[in-house]
Amino acid sequence: MTTWPMTSRLETLPDAPGDRDAVREVPPRVVAELNGVAADLLDGVPGSRTFATPDGAAVALLVVAGDDVNVSFVATRPSARRQGRATALVVGALARARDDGARTASLQSTDAGRGLYGRLGFTVLGRWREWVPA
């Protein structure tokens, strides 16, 4: 599997009225469930905040480390894909992180998410090759 390490300066993040209202903080188990992982994997991660769209169709985990915020576990329910929910979620969650002092964001994107992050101003730093169980 190939993933793409990416980064962005949050000052370049698109900011539309209501971005922060496009997300709500949720318990980590909500993000774990939509990602198909055990809830205890996300519980107690230092510096983490977990977000969902108001309808719960898209979720993400943000982890603050200094003035950088790492974006992880972004997922959208299959029935809600390609409708802008992940975009609204990421923009809203990163706007909140920026308000709290984060200056940059980093993530590791799959091919499926690379276009979304590119549209939000993230740049590719390289290519990461992973070997995962079939």
Secondary structure, DSSP 8 states (H G I E B T S, - for coil): -EEEEEEEEGGGS---TTGGGG-EE--HHHHHHHHTS-GGGTTT-TTEEEEE-TTSSEEEEEEEETTEEEEEEEEE-GGGTTSSHHHHHHHHHHHHHHHTT--EEEEEE-HHHHHHHHHTT-EE---EE-----
